[in-house]
Amino acid sequence: MSINTSENTKVYFASDQHLGAPTAEASFPREQRFVRWLNEVKKDAEAIFLLGDLFDFWFEYKTVVPKGFVRVMGKLAEIKDSGIPIYFFVGNHDLWMTDYFEKELDIPVYHEPQEFTIDGKLLLIGHGDGLGPGDKGYKRMKKIFTFKPFQWMFRWLHPDLGVRLGHYMSVKNKLISGDDDAKFLGEDNEWLVQYCKRKLETKHYDYFVFGHRHLPLEIKLQENSEYINTGDWVKYFTYGVFENQKLSLKEYK
């Protein structure tokens, strides 16, 4: 898919808001802050990419979605209705998202990394969980969670029980949370860096853009290729902005 900006527009990237963690009350100020950011970027956004873990837990029953987050949902609906495209990539905390965003908000939902061309630059974009070498425990767990019969069985839990259990697992299980080691491990030990380098062996990308690591990172892979991690909205409040054919990170104060 191709996106072309004008002289006065930009493309924005953000991930890992983890709304609802550790409690709805504790995350409410972060939700308000994120909504303020959305209000500001909509003024010059050509498109907005949300790279996963917007919610700390999300599960769509046939007729029920998790309670809360009305401000951010309403703002996303407003921005999309104004004609600004929004693209959503599921993360490891909201991987049970199905078609609610697509039907209610007209926001496409992606479960795998996707290629986008922005102003002639080729980007590979995704959340980033389970990519690259290592992380075998999480990869095994993800296979279980994405196994359709398992999702079917979970759906039979009453929402009050299912959502409570999901929140508990999301906070307590480090294989799910994936953020227990949010320190830069060096390029040789960063799985996403290794993933990007392997992708470059067969195809050139100007930018790889991921979340998941909860660390704002800008790492040069080759002369004309860079890995960008958008950080999070729990500690860093960072986001990516593409303008003048360059992608860089900024902090929202």
N, C-alpha and C positions, 0 to 999 in steps of 0.2 A: 504494500500500500504506500502511496506517495502523499506527502504533505508539503505544501509550499507556503512559506511565510511571506508576508508583505513587509514593507519597510517598518511598519509600526507594530508588528505582531511577533509573538514568541511562542515556543512550545515548552510546556512545564512538565516536570516529573516529580512524583512524591511517593513514598511508601512507608509502611510500618508505623501506622498511627496507633494500632492496638487499642482501639476504643473499647471500653468495658473492662480494661485491666488496670490495676488489680481488682477494682470494683467500678461500678458505673459512676458512683459519686466521685471517686478519685480521678477518673479519666475525664470528667465533665469539663474542667478547665482546658484540657488539651483539645477536646472537641470544639470548644468555643474558639480556641486559637487557630485551629485548622480551618474553621469556617471563615474566620477573618482573613486568613491567607487566600482562600478560594474567592472571597469577595474582591480582594485586591488583584489577583492574577486574571480574573475574568475580564478586566478592563482591556487587556492587550493579548489575551491568549488566542492563538490559532488552534491549539489543541491542548488537552490535559491528559497525561498518562498517570494512572494510579497503579502502582506496581505491587499490590498485595498487602495482606495483613492490615487492611483498613480496620477490621474488627479483630478482637482477640479471640472470638469464637463466633462462628456463623453456621447455621444449619437451616435449610429450607424444608419445612414440612409441606404437604400438599396445599394447605390453606393457612399456614402459620409461618411467620418469620420472627426472629428474635426481637423482643421489646427494646425500645430505646433508639437513640441515634437519629431522632427526627430532624434535628437541625442540619446535620451534615447531609442526610438524605434529601431534605427539601432543597438545600443549596445546590446539590448535584443536579436535581431535577430542573431547577431554575436555569442553571448554566447550560445544560443540554437543550432545554426548550428555547434558549436564546440563539441557538445555532452553533454553539461551540462543541466540537466533538470531544467526547471523553472515552478513553479506552481503559478497561479494567483487567488486570492480571491477577488471578487468584494466588494467594500465598499459602503457606503451610497452616495458618490459623483459620483461613476462610476457604479452604479447598473444597468444602461441601457446598459452595455456591453453585447454583444451577442456572435458572432462567429468570429469577426475580428482577435483577438489574436490567436484563434485556427487555422483559415485558413491561415493567413499570416505568423504567427510566430511559429506555431505548439506548442503553449503554452496552456495547459488545463486551463479552467476557471471554478471556483466553485462559486456557489451562496449561499452555506450553509457550516457550519463547517464540516471538514472532519477529519477522523482518519488517522494518519500515524505512522508507527513504524520505529524508527531510532535507529539502533544499539541496538535493543531489548527494547527500551523505547517507551511507548505508548504516543502519543501526540494528543491532539484535537486542531485543527488549524482553524482559521477563521478571519474575520474582527472584528466582535464583536458588530455591531450595532443591536439594537432591541432585545438583549438577556437579560435574567434575568427579575426581577420584575421592575415595574416603566416604565418611558419613554413612557407613553401611547400616548402622542401627536405625537411623531415620529413614533410609531408603526402604528397608524392610517394613517399617511401620507405615510408610506412605502407601505401599502396595496393599496393605490390609485396609487402610482407611478409604482408598479409592476402589476397593473391591465392591462391586454393585450389590451382591447379597448382604454384605456387612452394612452398607448404607440402608438397605431395605429393612434389615432387622432393627437398626437404630431408630428408624422412622416410626417404629411401633411403640417406642417409649413415649409416654405422655410428655408434651413439650416442657412442662414445669420440671420434670425429672431429667429429660434429655439435655436441656439447655444448662441446667445446674451441673450435671455431670460433665458436659463439654467444657464449661468454664473451669471446673476443678482440674480436669486433665490438662487444659491449656496452660494453666498457671504452674501446676506441679510437675508435669512431665517434661523434662528437659529435651527429650528426643523430639517432642512436638514444638516446644518453644524455640529451640535452636539458637537462643541468644545467651546461653550461659558462658560463652567464651568470647564476648564482644570486645576483643582486643586484637589489634593487627598482629597476625602470626608470621608475617614475612611472605614475600611473593611465592616462595617454594612451598609454603604450607597453606596458602589461601586457595581453597578448592575452586572458587569461582575464577580466580586468576588463571589457574591451570586449565580450567574448562575453556576460557577465552583463548588461551595460547594454542590449545589443540584445535579449536575451530579455525584459527588463522592459518593452520597448516593446509587447509583445503579451500578456504575462501576468505577474501578480505572484507573486513568490517571497519568502518571508521570509528564507531563507538559500540561498546557493549554497555548496556544500562540495566542494572539489577538493584534489588533491595536485599532483604533477608538478613544481611550481616549486621545491621544496626550500627554501621560505621560509615561515615562519609569518607569516601575514598576516590582519588583520581590517580590512576596508575597508567603510565605510558607503557604499552606493550610492544609497539614497533614505532617507526618514524611517523606513520600516519594512522595509528590505531591506539585507542585508549579505552580503558575499563573505568567506568564510573559507577560507584555505589552511592545511592541517594541518602544513606543514613537512616534516621528515624525521627519520629515525632514524640518520642518518650524522653530522650536525653538531649539530642542534638538539634532538632527542629530544622533540618536541612532539606534542600530540594534542588533539583536540577533545572536549568534553564538553557534552552537552545536558542541562540540568536547570532546573527552574522556568521552562520555556518560553523559555530563553535558551541560545544556543550560544556557547561561549568556548574559548579556547586555554589549555592548561596545559603545563608542562614536567615531564618525568619525570626526577627527579634520580637 
